[in-house]
Amino acid sequence: MTKFSAFLKDEAGAVTVDWVVLTAAVVGLGLLIFSYVRPGVSNLAQAINTELGNAQSCMTSDNALGCQ
C-alpha cells in the first residue's frame, strides 16, 4: 500500500494542470478580445481598400493632376 499512498500524495502533475488552466484562460481571453476588435479592424481594412482603389484609378486616369 505504500506505493499507492505515495502515488496519491505525489503533486508532480499539479504544476502541469496549473499551466494548462492558465494557458486555456489566456487563449479564451484572446478570443474574447478578438471578437470585440474584429469589426473595427474589418471596417478599417475596408476603408483602406477603398482609398487604395480610388488612388489607383486616379493614377491610371488621364487627369491624374486633378485627383484629390
Contacts in CASP RR format, 6 or more apart in sequence:
PFRMAT RR
TARGET T0000
AUTHOR 0000-0000-0000
METHOD contacts of the structure
MODEL  1
MTKFSAFLKDEAGAVTVDWVVLTAAVVGLGLLIFSYVRPGVSNLAQAINT
ELGNAQSCMTSDNALGCQ
55 67 0 8 1.000
58 64 0 8 1.000
58 67 0 8 1.000
59 67 0 8 1.000
61 67 0 8 1.000
END
